Amino acid sequence: NTRDDLLNSKLIIMWGWNPANTIWDPETSLYLAKAREKGVQIVAVDPRFTDSAAVFAHQWIPIRPGTDAAMLIAMAHVIVSENLQDDNFISQHTTGFKVYRDYLMGKEDGVPKTPGWAETITTVPAEVITRLARRYATQKPGALLAGWGPARTATGEQYSRAANVLTAITGNIGING
């Protein structure tokens, strides 16, 4: 969606993204400022307290660099284990959900991908991961803006995949906001 559609969001997650200093689209910072003025909750997940976190975000979640996929996967675990996923969207627009659910629950490797599991990897407290997952699944529409920085690391494609899966299982694709 175009950046002006952020004004229709109830929650914006800026993940590894610092639009105050980098330009993806013209007027991004303007629409983030307008969204904040409107009362849209904005969360920044980033190892650094960036200018964007300082200016736009209501909450900054520092994360160990290169561990973003683990947090996204743990958020998916919360959403699925608490049955907060959008089953209608999943059944109509995705394939492989059962296999992914089994992976989240640890059926594949014996390790459930819980927020506690992710905390040891990311340094983000399990309670913070759980709260953000619940908010993203229930405060619709939610915009997860996954920056490119975390994807430009070894196995960074897993971050991109995990972010895309999270948007899909919550049904936050193809809607306003």
N, C-alpha and C positions, 0 to 999 in steps of 0.2 A: 504494500500500500504506500501511497505517498505520505510524506512526513506530516502533512496537515491532519491526517487521520489519527495521529497520536492523541489529538484532542478528544477522540471517542473512547480512548482506553480508560480503564479503571486502575490498571497497574502497568508500569513500564519498568522493565528490567534491562539496565544497560550493563551488558556482560563483556568485560574486557574491551570497552569502547569509550573513547574520550572525544566526543564530538565538539567540545569546546576548543580543542586544539587540532583536530583533524576534520576534514570535510568529506563526507560521503555524498551528501545532497545539499544543495543550497537551502538555506533557511532552517536547517535541522535545529540549530541552537534556539532560534526564535520559537519554533513549535514546542520544544522541550520547556522553554521558559513559560510559554502560554499554558502548557499542560500543567505545570507546577502551580501557576497562578490559579488555575481552574480547580485545583485540589486533587489532581491525579497523583497517586503515590508513585514515587520513583525510587528505585533501588539500584545502586551501583555495586557490581561484583568485580573487584579489581585488586591486584596486589598493591597497587599504589593509590594513595588518596589524590586522585587527579583533580584538575580544575573542574571537570564535569561532575565528579562526585561532590565537590565543594559547593558548586553553584546550583546544580539541578536536583541532586538526590536528597531524599529524606533519610535514607539509610545507606551506609557504606559497609559492605561486607568484604573485608580483606581476605584473600585466599593465597595459599602457597602457589607461586608461579608453576604452570604446567600441570596442575591437578584439576583443572576445570571440569573435565569429563567425569571424574569421580563424583563431584558434587551434583552435576546434572543427572547422573545415573541414580544417585541416592534420592534426589528429588522425585524421580520417576518411581522409585520404590515406594516412597510415601504415598504418592498419588494412587498407585495401583493397589497397594496393601490396604488403603483406606477407601477404596472403590470410588475415587474422585475423578477417574478418567471419563472421557466422553465416548461411551460405547457406540453411540450412533455414528459419530465421525469415524471412529476406528473401523467399524464394520463396513462403512461405505467407501472409505478412501485409503485404507492401508492394507498391507498384508504382513504376516509374520508376527502379529501381536502375541500370540500364545508362546512362541519361542522366546520373545523378548521378556514376557512376564516370567517365564521359567528361569531365564538368566537373572532377572532382578531378584527373584526369591531364592536363588542359589541352587536350584535343582541341577544346573549344569556342572558347577564346580564345588558345591557344598558351602559356598560363601554368599549369604544374603547381602545384597548391596544396600544396607541400611545407612541411615545418617551416621550412626556410630562407626560403621566401617569407613565411611568417607571422612569423618572427623580426623581419624589417624593419618589420613593421606593429605587432606587439604588444610588442616588446622582450623577449619570453620567449625564452631560448636554444633553438635548434632541438633540442638534445639533451634538454632538459627536456620539450618537446612530444612528442618521439618516445617517451621513457620512459613518460610518462603515458598516451599512446595505447596502447602495448603492454600496460601494466598493466590499463587499463580493459577491453581486449578479452580478456585472458586470465585475470584474477583474478575469475572469476564466482562468485557474482553480484556485480555492481557497481551502486552507486546513484549516479546523477548527479542531484544536487539543484540545479537551475538556478534561482537567485534571480531576482526580478523587476527588480532595479535595472538590470542591463545591458539589459533589454528596454525600459526607459523612456528611450531615447535616440533620436536620429534613426536611422532604419532598424533599430531595436532588434528588430523582428520577425525579422530575419535570424538574430540570436542565438538566439531561441526555436526557430526552424526548425532551425538547425544542431544545437542540443542534442537536439532530438527525433529528428533523423535519426541522430545518434550512438548514442542508446539503441536505436534500431531496428536499425541494421546490426550491433550487437553482440549483439542478442537479449536485452537487459536490460529487457524489458517483459513484464509479466504473470507474473513469476516471484518466488519469495520472495527477499528480500534486495534 
